[in-house]
Amino acid sequence: MKTMFFNKEIFIKKYHFFIIVLFCFIFSSKAQQNDSNANLPQLSNEEIRDSIFTLLKSTRTPNAFITVVKKDSVLFDLDFPNSSENEKFALGSISKTFTALAILKLVDEKKLSLEDHLNEIAPEIDFDNKWESTHPVKIKHLLTHRSGFDDIHISSLIQKRNLKMNASDEVKTFKNSYVSNWQPGLVHSYSNPGYVILGYIIEKISGISYQEFIKNEILIPLEMHNSDYLSRINTSEIIQGFQIRKNVVENVSNPKMIGESAGGLVSTQRDMAKFLQFFINKSKQDSLNIISSSLIAKMQTLQSEFEIFNNINSGYSLGMYDRYFGADKSNFKGHNGSIDGFSSDFIFNPELNLGIAVSRNLFQTSNSKILNLLVDNFAKYDTLIESNQKDLETKLINIDEWAGSYKMLNGNNELIHFINAPAHILKLTKSGQNILVKRFLGNTEVYEWVKENHFQDKHGRSIFLCEFDGEKILSLNEDTLVKTTPFFHYSNLFFLALSLITGIFLTIVFLIQLVSIFFNTKAKKLSYLTFLVILPFWLIVASVILYLSNSTYHDLDNLGNISLTSAAIFTFTLFYPLVLVLGGFSLFKKWGTLKKSIIKIGYIITFFSISYLVFYCVTYGWFAIRLWNY
């Protein structure tokens, strides 16, 4: 293969005029783009207000607060009828940004380090990490959701906070979640219990409660006098929250949660305006001295070795993550929050001198349309200094080394991962300087080369070709994928498809046999054999249907407590392997009585294909599921 070497000096001498013209063209194009962005049709505040009310009405939102700020003033507030700027809303996971600030306050005071190991800082917390000797769980892993821990399990999620609970009790509530499913630092997997641990660490090191520490060290310095935590205020002070259930808007009881460091903050429109201004106003950061401005900058940068080593430039940093809004998909930092009766967001961009906070008292509702509207009308793109110029010396990574099939690592505590695991497969191939991605039963997606190991599709979704411990890995929109063997994958798909087809076919045969009993009593023995062979298939299907039909947030009590539903799922998932053995024994015993070869072949194919389905489900943990203890 012919190798070409690049000599920068010769290139510049020979093509210096062309380079100058090219740079001027790029710069002028960018300037024109900024001018066009800056000159997007601007709505008046009254028109913006009308547009927002239309959006809120379309989702049947009863109330909301919205504030748009720059570093030294408020640009826009939503004046909702019959409400005030000091109306209290529960902000859910936005609390994590305050928790991260508190941790960094301890770091600033040299009482803690982001590199500290959890087993050294809090050895009293039981957790399981089989890679602890080589990849220990660190404080920064908890902050960035890369500890590998599960999210809240069902039995813990339905529990209500006891007012006598201390931080240690809260940590123990989520003990089932503290298992690292992957090497810490590798996979981003959202974990509320990780932030509950951080709240405990704040209490342990500071000597006061988490809530008191946040109040004294963050809320009071920021003059957020109307903000506090759910456990410290009268529930009547919070605006009534709502949810849509069965297409009806209904009241929900005021939220009470275990582990307020993960989602217990309550705040107001005016207070969130002050919080936003803190992040976009460096002089305010310096004067308040909550934490150093260098640590505030660190909050906004990715921290895991995996991301840094592989040049990943977008993801979850310290209590906040990258978010993209507006017609130009401008990059903001921020967080969202969802808790009983409320849906909230905040975003900010210091370069754009813009911060936005939105909260509505309607559960599980997206604020994206409102945020896009506000960004398009208030972002001054001409103030953003940005370069899209590609480094002439940027080197394309060797794509061939990453070509092949990949599987996505499991999401957080996903009990029914065995259902979607076969679909979480993609194939990566090279096409010139670009890569092609073919998902299972999906269209081929083209990702164009951006820089080094970074590729992007026409929708702005990024894929990074990465390495970890010598293995080739893909990072696709924060999903982590590892190489898999195509033969194993397609063999698995074949046998799963066969088990479903034979299961459905034998179910139809059984129904026909039941009907034929009325006309031929000899068919009774054969229908009994059919029943035993097909029963494991029915039990698996029934257990999955029961789980899925009760897994919405509103119905979790049926799963998290001992109920007819959870007891049935446990019974079905306990007995289907046992029934398989019974069916195999009966088939062996009746084998000699089966006269026709075609019937024997049908039974044996069905039995072995359903055996594979049983083995597959048990391997993925769908066995003897005790949801009340999960």
C-alpha positions as a printed NumPy array, in Angstrom:
array([[  0.   ,   0.   ,   0.   ],
       [  1.395,   3.405,  -0.965],
       [  2.033,   5.725,   1.995],
       [  1.843,   9.505,   1.68 ],
       [  3.651,  11.824,   4.1  ],
       [  2.437,  15.309,   4.902],
       [  5.086,  18.081,   5.027],
       [  3.524,  21.148,   6.648],
       [  6.222,  23.653,   5.57 ],
       [  6.115,  22.645,   1.892],
       [  2.322,  22.648,   1.969],
       [  2.144,  26.177,   3.45 ],
       [  4.747,  27.596,   1.048],
       [  3.063,  26.091,  -1.98 ],
       [ -0.517,  26.842,  -1.05 ],
       [ -0.242,  29.871,   1.242],
       [ -2.452,  32.049,  -0.976],
       [ -5.133,  29.366,  -1.179],
       [ -5.041,  28.906,   2.604],
       [ -5.526,  32.637,   3.218],
       [ -8.485,  32.736,   0.817],
       [ -9.98 ,  29.62 ,   2.405],
       [ -9.674,  31.011,   5.937],
       [-11.233,  34.301,   4.859],
       [-14.098,  32.406,   3.265],
       [-14.696,  30.305,   6.389],
       [-14.555,  33.367,   8.626],
       [-16.921,  35.384,   6.453],
       [-19.316,  32.415,   6.184],
       [-19.347,  32.108,   9.946],
       [-19.895,  35.83 ,  10.348],
       [-22.806,  35.66 ,   7.912],
       [-24.226,  32.713,   9.839],
       [-23.927,  34.618,  13.119],
       [-25.53 ,  37.678,  11.526],
       [-28.398,  35.58 ,  10.211],
       [-28.837,  33.922,  13.602],
       [-28.751,  37.274,  15.33 ],
       [-31.356,  38.572,  12.88 ],
       [-33.819,  35.709,  13.308],
       [-37.357,  37.099,  13.526],
       [-37.603,  38.363,  17.096],
       [-40.87 ,  38.24 ,  18.991],
       [-41.856,  40.852,  21.52 ],
       [-42.148,  39.762,  25.146],
       [-45.905,  39.88 ,  24.774],
       [-45.774,  37.613,  21.713],
       [-43.424,  35.232,  23.537],
       [-45.809,  35.172,  26.472],
       [-48.755,  34.36 ,  24.194],
       [-46.782,  31.598,  22.473],
       [-45.817,  30.055,  25.803],
       [-49.377,  30.147,  27.092],
       [-50.468,  28.376,  23.908],
       [-47.843,  25.669,  24.497],
       [-48.846,  25.296,  28.151],
       [-52.519,  25.116,  27.251],
       [-51.849,  22.414,  24.645],
       [-50.376,  20.198,  27.389],
       [-53.063,  21.178,  29.927],
       [-50.496,  22.653,  32.319],
       [-52.22 ,  24.372,  35.278],
       [-49.324,  26.634,  36.304],
       [-45.659,  27.346,  35.591],
       [-42.759,  29.659,  36.25 ],
       [-40.317,  30.799,  33.573],
       [-37.383,  33.175,  33.896],
       [-34.78 ,  34.294,  31.351],
       [-31.708,  36.169,  32.597],
       [-28.395,  37.577,  31.573],
       [-25.611,  38.117,  34.084],
       [-26.869,  41.429,  35.466],
       [-30.591,  41.557,  34.672],
       [-33.793,  39.636,  34.023],
       [-34.825,  39.584,  30.362],
       [-38.176,  37.833,  30.718],
       [-40.484,  36.464,  33.399],
       [-43.718,  34.629,  32.813],
       [-46.546,  36.298,  34.7  ],
       [-48.908,  33.373,  35.165],
       [-52.442,  34.339,  36.193],
       [-53.155,  34.051,  39.933],
       [-49.522,  33.287,  40.837],
       [-46.453,  35.105,  42.118],
       [-42.725,  34.96 ,  41.502],
       [-42.294,  33.403,  44.956],
       [-44.607,  30.446,  44.293],
       [-42.727,  27.284,  45.337],
       [-42.203,  24.451,  42.841],
       [-40.525,  21.085,  43.491],
       [-37.515,  20.855,  41.156],
       [-36.634,  17.147,  41.358],
       [-33.218,  16.23 ,  39.964],
       [-32.118,  19.853,  39.586],
       [-31.168,  19.24 ,  43.224],
       [-28.177,  17.265,  41.925],
       [-26.507,  20.476,  40.724],
       [-26.725,  21.859,  44.281],
       [-25.327,  18.591,  45.654],
       [-22.426,  18.805,  43.212],
       [-21.784,  22.412,  44.302],
       [-21.713,  21.26 ,  47.925],
       [-19.227,  18.472,  47.164],
       [-16.996,  20.963,  45.329],
       [-17.263,  23.297,  48.33 ],
       [-15.682,  20.526,  50.416],
       [-13.087,  20.005,  47.679],
       [-12.315,  23.733,  47.721],
       [-11.793,  23.506,  51.486],
       [ -9.381,  20.555,  51.024],
       [-11.707,  18.259,  52.991],
       [-12.4  ,  15.987,  50.024],
       [-11.036,  15.119,  46.588],
       [-12.872,  14.043,  43.462],
       [-10.336,  11.208,  43.204],
       [-11.114,   9.873,  46.694],
       [-12.298,   6.26 ,  46.8  ],
       [-15.772,   5.608,  48.183],
       [-14.533,   2.647,  50.264],
       [-12.035,   4.964,  51.987],
       [-14.33 ,   7.965,  52.517],
       [-17.327,   5.903,  53.669],
       [-16.218,   2.313,  54.432],
       [-19.488,   1.816,  56.34 ],
       [-21.432,   1.809,  53.056],
       [-21.805,  -1.685,  51.632],
       [-21.401,  -1.865,  47.864],
       [-20.235,  -4.49 ,  45.408],
       [-17.648,  -3.688,  42.75 ],
       [-15.779,  -6.709,  41.442],
       [-13.283,  -4.364,  39.727],
       [-12.485,  -2.445,  42.917],
       [ -8.787,  -3.382,  42.897],
       [ -8.232,  -1.931,  39.404],
       [-11.215,   0.396,  38.891],
       [-12.396,   1.659,  42.295],
       [-15.58 ,   3.696,  42.737],
       [-14.537,   7.335,  43.192],
       [-16.4  ,  10.468,  44.27 ],
       [-16.308,  11.765,  40.7  ],
       [-17.975,   8.559,  39.471],
       [-20.939,   9.203,  41.775],
       [-21.165,  12.809,  40.546],
       [-21.065,  11.814,  36.859],
       [-23.255,   8.677,  37.101],
       [-20.357,   6.41 ,  36.137],
       [-20.138,   4.259,  39.262],
       [-22.025,   1.465,  37.493],
       [-24.666,   1.499,  40.254],
       [-28.333,   0.841,  39.497],
       [-31.006,   3.487,  39.659],
       [-33.75 ,   3.238,  42.288],
       [-35.294,  -0.228,  42.484],
       [-39.067,  -0.582,  42.509],
       [-39.379,  -1.605,  46.166],
       [-37.359,   1.473,  47.207],
       [-39.109,   3.871,  44.832],
       [-42.532,   3.389,  46.41 ],
       [-41.296,   4.065,  49.954],
       [-42.087,   7.411,  51.589],
       [-39.672,   9.473,  53.637],
       [-39.904,   9.113,  57.396],
       [-39.264,  12.45 ,  59.124],
       [-36.99 ,  10.657,  61.613],
       [-34.746,   9.351,  58.853],
       [-31.122,  10.418,  58.911],
       [-28.704,  10.311,  55.98 ],
       [-27.427,   6.872,  56.957],
       [-30.987,   5.483,  56.925],
       [-31.548,   6.992,  53.486],
       [-28.417,   5.325,  52.096],
       [-29.538,   1.961,  53.487],
       [-32.921,   2.324,  51.749],
       [-31.21 ,   1.875,  48.378],
       [-28.801,  -0.9  ,  49.348],
       [-30.018,  -3.112,  46.481],
       [-28.753,  -0.525,  43.974],
       [-25.12 ,  -0.467,  45.102],
       [-23.723,  -2.985,  42.638],
       [-21.31 ,  -1.918,  39.888],
       [-22.557,  -3.551,  36.706],
       [-19.473,  -2.392,  34.765],
       [-16.026,  -1.032,  35.514],
       [-16.551,   2.353,  37.211],
       [-15.801,   5.166,  34.773],
       [-16.839,   3.257,  31.642],
       [-20.628,   3.508,  31.295],
       [-22.869,   6.49 ,  31.968],
       [-25.861,   5.011,  33.776],
       [-28.11 ,   7.406,  35.693],
       [-28.163,   6.553,  39.39 ],
       [-30.163,   8.53 ,  41.946],
       [-28.814,   6.339,  44.787],
       [-25.299,   7.532,  43.889],
       [-26.371,  11.071,  44.756],
       [-27.976,   9.854,  47.988],
       [-24.509,   8.591,  48.955],
       [-23.067,  12.028,  48.114],
       [-25.613,  13.64 ,  50.452],
       [-24.475,  11.302,  53.208],
       [-20.811,  12.153,  52.548],
       [-21.628,  15.876,  52.826],
       [-23.253,  15.232,  56.209],
       [-20.404,  13.041,  57.414],
       [-17.644,  15.504,  56.526],
       [-19.449,  18.75 ,  57.43 ],
       [-20.956,  17.487,  60.696],
       [-24.383,  19.002,  59.884],
       [-27.335,  17.765,  57.877],
       [-27.184,  17.88 ,  54.093],
       [-30.121,  20.285,  53.946],
       [-28.535,  22.619,  56.5  ],
       [-25.227,  22.603,  54.628],
       [-26.913,  23.551,  51.333],
       [-28.904,  26.272,  53.104],
       [-25.873,  27.824,  54.839],
       [-23.253,  27.434,  52.114],
       [-25.255,  27.923,  48.9  ],
       [-28.817,  29.194,  49.299],
       [-28.113,  31.995,  51.799],
       [-25.022,  33.364,  49.974],
       [-27.04 ,  33.391,  46.732],
       [-29.94 ,  35.097,  48.565],
       [-32.253,  32.255,  47.549],
       [-34.369,  32.895,  50.631],
       [-37.499,  31.127,  49.385],
       [-35.727,  27.863,  48.517],
       [-35.415,  24.849,  50.785],
       [-36.043,  21.099,  50.902],
       [-39.246,  19.098,  50.999],
       [-38.577,  17.752,  54.496],
       [-38.056,  21.248,  55.947],
       [-41.151,  23.091,  54.762],
       [-44.88 ,  22.791,  55.208],
       [-46.368,  20.95 ,  52.248],
       [-49.036,  23.658,  51.939],
       [-46.271,  26.08 ,  50.884],
       [-45.744,  24.151,  47.626],
       [-48.029,  24.843,  44.701],
       [-50.387,  21.944,  43.955],
       [-48.887,  19.427,  41.526],
       [-50.783,  17.507,  38.846],
       [-50.431,  14.511,  36.577],
       [-52.283,  13.231,  33.526],
       [-53.616,   9.737,  34.068],
       [-55.952,   7.999,  31.653],
       [-56.222,  11.339,  29.82 ],
       [-57.504,  13.116,  32.944],
       [-55.601,  15.888,  34.764],
       [-55.639,  14.977,  38.443],
       [-54.082,  16.217,  41.679],
       [-51.11 ,  14.377,  43.151],
       [-50.116,  14.366,  46.784],
       [-47.19 ,  16.632,  47.593],
       [-43.918,  14.84 ,  46.88 ],
       [-41.943,  13.221,  49.673],
       [-38.783,  11.428,  48.766],
       [-35.99 ,   9.496,  50.4  ],
       [-32.613,  10.98 ,  49.574],
       [-33.247,  14.683,  49.049],
       [-29.71 ,  15.2  ,  47.755],
       [-30.955,  13.476,  44.585],
       [-34.199,  15.421,  44.138],
       [-35.701,  17.213,  47.153],
       [-35.14 ,  20.903,  46.342],
       [-38.018,  23.389,  46.307],
       [-37.51 ,  26.82 ,  44.723],
       [-39.124,  29.8  ,  43.043],
       [-38.886,  31.818,  39.855],
       [-36.966,  34.666,  41.506],
       [-34.538,  32.355,  43.324],
       [-33.746,  30.342,  40.187],
       [-32.995,  33.61 ,  38.369],
       [-30.318,  34.312,  40.994],
       [-28.964,  30.771,  40.659],
       [-28.627,  31.142,  36.88 ],
       [-26.881,  34.497,  37.18 ],
       [-24.316,  32.942,  39.505],
       [-23.196,  30.581,  36.714],
       [-22.986,  33.218,  33.96 ],
       [-21.496,  36.072,  36.023],
       [-17.819,  35.494,  36.908],
       [-17.578,  38.626,  39.039],
       [-20.499,  37.345,  41.108],
       [-18.721,  34.01 ,  41.512],
       [-15.595,  35.781,  42.734],
       [-17.441,  38.079,  45.142],
       [-19.609,  35.358,  46.711],
       [-16.727,  32.876,  46.888],
       [-19.011,  29.851,  47.3  ],
       [-16.406,  27.881,  45.366],
       [-13.548,  29.085,  43.19 ],
       [-14.323,  30.065,  39.593],
       [-11.894,  27.356,  38.461],
       [-14.041,  24.724,  40.179],
       [-17.172,  26.206,  38.614],
       [-15.466,  25.772,  35.255],
       [-14.579,  22.207,  36.268],
       [-18.256,  21.499,  36.977],
       [-18.908,  22.117,  33.294],
       [-16.217,  19.773,  31.938],
       [-16.26 ,  16.003,  31.604],
       [-14.277,  14.199,  34.28 ],
       [-14.056,  10.483,  33.559],
       [-10.769,   9.111,  32.241],
       [-12.713,   7.257,  29.56 ],
       [-14.169,  10.51 ,  28.161],
       [-10.929,  12.486,  28.476],
       [ -8.749,   9.801,  26.883],
       [-11.183,   9.38 ,  23.988],
       [-11.725,  13.127,  23.335],
       [-15.463,  12.919,  24.064],
       [-16.765,  16.482,  24.27 ],
       [-20.397,  16.119,  25.319],
       [-22.025,  14.363,  28.263],
       [-22.711,  14.507,  32.   ],
       [-20.098,  16.425,  33.982],
       [-20.436,  17.363,  37.684],
       [-24.12 ,  17.749,  38.488],
       [-24.992,  19.053,  35.015],
       [-24.842,  17.959,  31.407],
       [-24.677,  19.253,  27.844],
       [-28.001,  20.26 ,  26.336],
       [-28.778,  21.631,  22.873],
       [-31.537,  24.114,  22.092],
       [-32.589,  26.626,  19.466],
       [-32.589,  26.516,  15.684],
       [-28.789,  26.289,  15.697],
       [-28.713,  23.679,  18.475],
       [-26.531,  25.856,  20.684],
       [-24.736,  24.106,  23.523],
       [-25.913,  24.832,  27.064],
       [-25.115,  23.33 ,  30.439],
       [-27.931,  22.465,  32.794],
       [-30.198,  19.811,  34.243],
       [-33.798,  18.702,  34.21 ],
       [-35.952,  17.469,  37.059],
       [-39.077,  15.358,  37.35 ],
       [-40.876,  14.582,  40.604],
       [-44.509,  13.883,  41.555],
       [-46.555,  16.72 ,  40.061],
       [-43.672,  18.74 ,  38.547],
       [-41.384,  18.947,  35.472],
       [-38.468,  21.4  ,  35.481],
       [-35.387,  22.48 ,  33.522],
       [-32.575,  24.989,  33.764],
       [-29.931,  25.813,  31.153],
       [-27.182,  28.41 ,  30.87 ],
       [-24.392,  29.498,  28.531],
       [-21.892,  32.091,  29.853],
       [-20.632,  32.919,  26.345],
       [-24.159,  33.711,  25.212],
       [-24.766,  35.536,  28.512],
       [-28.017,  33.631,  28.858],
       [-29.749,  31.497,  31.458],
       [-33.256,  30.016,  31.421],
       [-35.303,  28.178,  34.057],
       [-38.693,  26.558,  33.479],
       [-40.872,  24.642,  35.919],
       [-44.456,  23.504,  35.513],
       [-46.74 ,  21.752,  37.988],
       [-47.49 ,  18.87 ,  35.637],
       [-45.633,  15.584,  35.99 ],
       [-43.585,  13.995,  33.174],
       [-43.997,  16.801,  30.642],
       [-41.289,  18.07 ,  28.293],
       [-40.244,  21.744,  28.381],
       [-38.186,  21.486,  25.166],
       [-40.523,  23.546,  22.965],
       [-40.527,  26.406,  25.47 ],
       [-36.74 ,  26.292,  25.814],
       [-36.266,  26.308,  22.031],
       [-38.586,  29.297,  21.699],
       [-36.755,  31.267,  24.385],
       [-33.279,  30.433,  23.068],
       [-34.22 ,  31.511,  19.544],
       [-35.512,  34.836,  20.826],
       [-32.964,  35.744,  23.495],
       [-29.653,  34.17 ,  22.422],
       [-27.376,  36.786,  20.865],
       [-25.25 ,  34.633,  18.599],
       [-23.086,  37.544,  17.484],
       [-21.558,  37.612,  20.976],
       [-20.48 ,  33.983,  20.759],
       [-16.884,  33.592,  19.646],
       [-16.59 ,  30.233,  18.067],
       [-14.41 ,  28.491,  15.486],
       [-15.542,  25.794,  13.142],
       [-12.204,  25.664,  11.405],
       [-10.762,  22.169,  11.264],
       [ -7.164,  21.743,  12.282],
       [ -5.198,  21.006,   9.122],
       [ -3.152,  18.469,  11.072],
       [ -6.135,  16.592,  12.49 ],
       [ -5.62 ,  12.94 ,  11.721],
       [ -8.411,  10.563,  10.824],
       [ -8.481,   7.559,  13.111],
       [ -8.08 ,   4.112,  11.562],
       [-11.754,   3.233,  11.197],
       [-11.018,  -0.338,  10.093],
       [ -9.92 ,  -1.223,  13.635],
       [-13.441,  -0.469,  14.893],
       [-15.382,  -2.128,  12.08 ],
       [-17.665,  -4.917,  13.262],
       [-20.767,  -5.687,  15.32 ],
       [-21.485,  -4.074,  18.692],
       [-23.965,  -4.575,  21.507],
       [-25.137,  -1.924,  23.941],
       [-24.347,  -2.508,  27.588],
       [-27.396,  -2.861,  29.804],
       [-29.236,   0.198,  31.088],
       [-29.709,   0.874,  34.79 ],
       [-31.632,  -1.876,  36.657],
       [-33.545,  -2.851,  33.525],
       [-35.261,  -6.056,  34.608],
       [-36.636,  -6.865,  31.178],
       [-33.384,  -6.233,  29.31 ],
       [-33.761,  -9.723,  27.822],
       [-36.604,  -8.331,  25.662],
       [-34.727,  -5.475,  24.005],
       [-31.167,  -6.849,  24.183],
       [-31.405,  -8.501,  20.721],
       [-32.392,  -5.138,  19.2  ],
       [-29.536,  -3.214,  20.877],
       [-27.102,  -4.373,  18.222],
       [-25.489,  -2.383,  15.444],
       [-22.922,  -2.969,  12.731],
       [-20.25 ,  -0.384,  11.936],
       [-18.522,  -0.2  ,   8.545],
       [-16.21 ,   2.272,   6.826],
       [-17.168,   4.444,   3.861],
       [-14.248,   6.663,   2.864],
       [-13.714,   9.122,   5.716],
       [-17.158,   8.409,   7.113],
       [-18.731,   5.508,   8.967],
       [-21.981,   3.678,   8.311],
       [-24.073,   2.389,  11.192],
       [-26.721,  -0.275,  10.589],
       [-29.025,  -0.934,  13.518],
       [-31.062,  -4.1  ,  13.951],
       [-34.067,  -3.83 ,  11.595],
       [-33.155,  -0.168,  10.996],
       [-31.907,   1.967,   8.129],
       [-28.226,   2.628,   7.517],
       [-27.091,   5.877,   9.168],
       [-24.199,   7.954,   7.827],
       [-21.854,   9.621,  10.316],
       [-19.44 ,  12.115,   8.783],
       [-15.946,  12.608,  10.106],
       [-15.574,  15.694,  12.319],
       [-12.187,  15.299,  13.978],
       [ -9.924,  12.414,  14.95 ],
       [-12.291,   9.802,  16.474],
       [-15.435,  11.981,  16.344],
       [-18.202,  11.467,  13.756],
       [-21.607,  13.126,  13.482],
       [-24.826,  12.492,  11.562],
       [-27.116,  15.061,   9.935],
       [-29.196,  15.308,  13.124],
       [-26.18 ,  16.308,  15.219],
       [-25.864,  12.945,  16.973],
       [-22.277,  12.039,  17.718],
       [-20.403,   8.777,  17.764],
       [-16.868,   8.384,  19.128],
       [-14.549,   5.484,  18.341],
       [-13.036,   4.722,  21.749],
       [-10.705,   2.436,  23.635],
       [-10.916,   1.13 ,  27.192],
       [ -8.484,  -1.341,  28.72 ],
       [ -7.3  ,  -2.275,  25.217],
       [-10.815,  -2.972,  23.893],
       [-12.493,  -1.166,  20.994],
       [-15.645,   0.587,  22.2  ],
       [-18.257,   2.939,  20.742],
       [-19.726,   5.914,  22.575],
       [-22.995,   6.801,  20.862],
       [-25.02 ,   9.61 ,  22.479],
       [-23.736,   8.512,  25.914],
       [-24.596,   4.863,  25.232],
       [-21.601,   2.548,  25.492],
       [-21.303,  -0.345,  23.056],
       [-18.79 ,  -3.191,  23.075],
       [-17.844,  -5.597,  20.316],
       [-19.806,  -8.79 ,  19.938],
       [-19.541, -11.891,  17.767],
       [-21.963, -11.734,  14.804],
       [-22.361, -15.514,  14.756],
       [-23.473, -15.592,  18.382],
       [-25.836, -12.647,  17.85 ],
       [-27.549, -14.051,  14.753],
       [-27.71 , -17.557,  16.238],
       [-29.392, -16.063,  19.301],
       [-31.88 , -14.194,  17.128],
       [-32.642, -17.336,  15.134],
       [-33.403, -19.478,  18.19 ],
       [-35.427, -16.738,  19.882],
       [-37.498, -16.259,  16.73 ],
       [-37.927, -20.023,  16.46 ],
       [-39.097, -20.249,  20.08 ],
       [-41.685, -17.519,  19.522],
       [-42.959, -19.076,  16.287],
       [-43.167, -22.601,  17.706],
       [-44.709, -21.285,  20.921],
       [-47.479, -19.499,  19.041],
       [-47.944, -22.467,  16.681],
       [-48.23 , -25.008,  19.515],
       [-50.683, -22.7  ,  21.329],
       [-52.93 , -22.836,  18.253],
       [-52.499, -26.628,  18.088],
       [-53.491, -26.904,  21.766],
       [-56.658, -24.864,  21.209],
       [-57.589, -27.113,  18.272],
       [-56.946, -30.192,  20.435],
       [-59.209, -28.809,  23.17 ],
       [-62.036, -28.444,  20.688],
       [-61.407, -31.923,  19.242],
       [-61.767, -33.528,  22.697],
       [-65.524, -33.137,  22.34 ],
       [-65.409, -35.284,  19.216],
       [-62.506, -37.617,  19.982],
       [-61.726, -38.602,  23.578],
       [-58.317, -39.981,  22.516],
       [-57.185, -36.432,  21.838],
       [-57.292, -35.734,  25.598],
       [-53.931, -37.423,  26.317],
       [-52.231, -35.653,  23.448],
       [-53.627, -32.267,  24.538],
       [-52.251, -32.867,  28.053],
       [-48.762, -33.456,  26.605],
       [-49.106, -30.344,  24.467],
       [-50.148, -28.374,  27.549],
       [-47.044, -29.405,  29.519],
       [-44.67 , -28.644,  26.632],
       [-46.16 , -25.201,  25.916],
       [-46.79 , -24.133,  29.542],
       [-43.266, -22.608,  30.136],
       [-43.824, -20.367,  27.109],
       [-47.156, -19.171,  28.496],
       [-45.7  , -18.502,  31.936],
       [-42.872, -16.367,  30.487],
       [-45.258, -14.381,  28.273],
       [-47.782, -13.896,  31.1  ],
       [-45.115, -12.711,  33.567],
       [-43.76 , -10.162,  31.08 ],
       [-47.25 ,  -8.855,  30.232],
       [-48.09 ,  -8.486,  33.931],
       [-44.853,  -6.606,  34.543],
       [-45.203,  -4.249,  31.583],
       [-48.872,  -3.491,  32.221],
       [-48.057,  -2.409,  35.802],
       [-44.693,  -0.704,  35.253],
       [-45.981,   2.825,  34.67 ],
       [-45.076,   5.227,  37.448],
       [-48.674,   5.379,  38.714],
       [-48.987,   1.583,  39.08 ],
       [-45.679,   0.738,  40.747],
       [-47.364,  -0.011,  44.078],
       [-48.701,  -3.215,  42.479],
       [-45.131,  -4.332,  41.808],
       [-43.184,  -2.926,  44.757],
       [-45.498,  -4.39 ,  47.425],
       [-46.673,  -7.954,  47.948],
       [-49.818,  -8.029,  45.828],
       [-51.665, -10.414,  43.54 ],
       [-49.675,  -8.965,  40.617],
       [-46.219,  -9.268,  42.186],
       [-47.058, -12.69 ,  43.647],
       [-48.21 , -13.917,  40.218],
       [-44.992, -12.662,  38.563],
       [-42.922, -14.415,  41.236],
       [-44.891, -17.657,  40.815],
       [-44.71 , -17.634,  37.024],
       [-40.979, -16.843,  36.927],
       [-40.244, -19.449,  39.603],
       [-42.088, -22.332,  37.975],
       [-41.453, -21.976,  34.235],
       [-38.022, -23.73 ,  34.396],
       [-39.507, -26.449,  36.607],
       [-42.451, -26.958,  34.264],
       [-39.988, -27.265,  31.371],
       [-38.376, -30.238,  33.103],
       [-41.813, -31.774,  33.706],
       [-42.744, -31.246,  30.045],
       [-39.479, -32.858,  28.899],
       [-40.065, -35.85 ,  31.154],
       [-43.643, -36.282,  29.861],
       [-42.463, -36.021,  26.251],
       [-39.835, -38.671,  26.89 ],
       [-42.412, -40.906,  28.569],
       [-45.015, -40.508,  25.791],
       [-42.493, -40.684,  22.947],
       [-43.316, -44.263,  22.057],
       [-47.039, -43.526,  21.81 ],
       [-46.571, -40.857,  19.176],
       [-47.268, -42.64 ,  15.898],
       [-46.487, -40.072,  13.222],
       [-42.945, -38.838,  12.579],
       [-44.189, -35.331,  11.754],
       [-45.781, -35.063,  15.208],
       [-42.564, -36.25 ,  16.875],
       [-40.511, -33.732,  14.908],
       [-42.964, -30.943,  15.803],
       [-42.836, -31.733,  19.524],
       [-39.058, -32.093,  19.656],
       [-38.435, -28.82 ,  17.761],
       [-40.91 , -26.986,  19.984],
       [-39.472, -28.436,  23.187],
       [-35.868, -27.542,  22.35 ],
       [-36.737, -24.051,  21.071],
       [-38.739, -23.296,  24.229],
       [-35.859, -24.755,  26.253],
       [-33.616, -22.181,  24.616],
       [-36.068, -19.385,  25.522],
       [-36.11 , -20.592,  29.141],
       [-32.296, -20.705,  29.254],
       [-32.117, -17.22 ,  27.728],
       [-34.55 , -15.698,  30.263],
       [-32.875, -17.338,  33.252],
       [-29.464, -16.148,  32.022],
       [-30.751, -12.55 ,  31.981],
       [-32.122, -12.898,  35.512],
       [-35.824, -13.289,  34.742],
       [-36.227, -16.033,  37.35 ],
       [-38.029, -16.081,  40.717],
       [-38.52 , -12.294,  40.547],
       [-39.464, -10.927,  43.981],
       [-40.326,  -7.35 ,  43.042],
       [-41.298,  -6.458,  46.609],
       [-37.684,  -7.072,  47.582],
       [-36.047,  -5.741,  44.414]])
